[in-house]
Amino acid sequence: SPTTVSMFGQEVRFASWAAKIAVKKKVPIIPSYFRSAGKQVIARFGEEIVTDNIETAMQHYASFFERQILEDPSSWAYLGDKRWRKVLLKATEK
């Protein structure tokens, strides 16, 4: 089930299955994001976190993800998604 995190100044639901596994197995969560540079795909990785709290893990991941989207919004695959379009529009209204 999704976890609520803060992104773009509002609460959004984010899939938490990876965090649940990491917390249960006590392994690091390493946020990742892939940027498009023409025909090249560039992987970006955030700082790892080990925690026993799913919400903390998810917020860590969401904050990294948000920074990557803001740095390079054209690489984000969900720009055309209706749900995320609403989130981004609401964020720009502030």
Solvent accessible surface area in square Angstrom, and as a share of the most:
residue,aa,sasa,rsa
1,S,109,0.71
2,P,63,0.40
3,T,15,0.09
4,T,58,0.34
5,V,6,0.03
6,S,58,0.37
7,M,1,0.00
8,F,18,0.07
9,G,56,0.54
10,Q,25,0.11
11,E,137,0.62
12,V,9,0.05
13,R,125,0.46
14,F,26,0.11
15,A,67,0.52
16,S,1,0.01
17,W,174,0.61
18,A,52,0.40
19,A,3,0.02
20,K,72,0.30
21,I,97,0.49
22,A,7,0.06
23,V,26,0.15
24,K,163,0.69
25,K,135,0.57
26,K,157,0.67
27,V,69,0.40
28,P,59,0.37
29,I,21,0.11
30,I,92,0.47
31,P,0,0.00
32,S,34,0.22
33,Y,9,0.03
34,F,116,0.48
35,R,37,0.14
36,S,68,0.44
37,A,50,0.38
38,G,73,0.70
39,K,215,0.91
40,Q,114,0.51
41,V,105,0.60
42,I,68,0.35
43,A,45,0.35
44,R,95,0.35
45,F,132,0.55
46,G,18,0.17
47,E,143,0.64
48,E,104,0.46
49,I,35,0.18
50,V,87,0.50
51,T,30,0.18
52,D,122,0.63
53,N,63,0.32
54,I,47,0.24
55,E,103,0.46
56,T,66,0.38
57,A,0,0.00
58,M,7,0.03
59,Q,59,0.26
60,H,51,0.23
61,Y,50,0.19
62,A,0,0.00
63,S,33,0.21
64,F,8,0.03
65,F,29,0.12
66,E,36,0.16
67,R,126,0.46
68,Q,9,0.04
69,I,3,0.02
70,L,115,0.57
71,E,106,0.48
72,D,29,0.15
73,P,69,0.43
74,S,97,0.63
75,S,18,0.12
76,W,12,0.04
77,A,93,0.72
78,Y,116,0.44
79,L,74,0.37
80,G,59,0.57
81,D,53,0.27
82,K,153,0.65
83,R,127,0.46
84,W,13,0.05
85,R,110,0.40
86,K,144,0.61
87,V,17,0.10
88,L,37,0.18
89,L,105,0.52
90,K,109,0.46
91,A,25,0.19
92,T,107,0.62
93,E,138,0.62
94,K,160,0.68
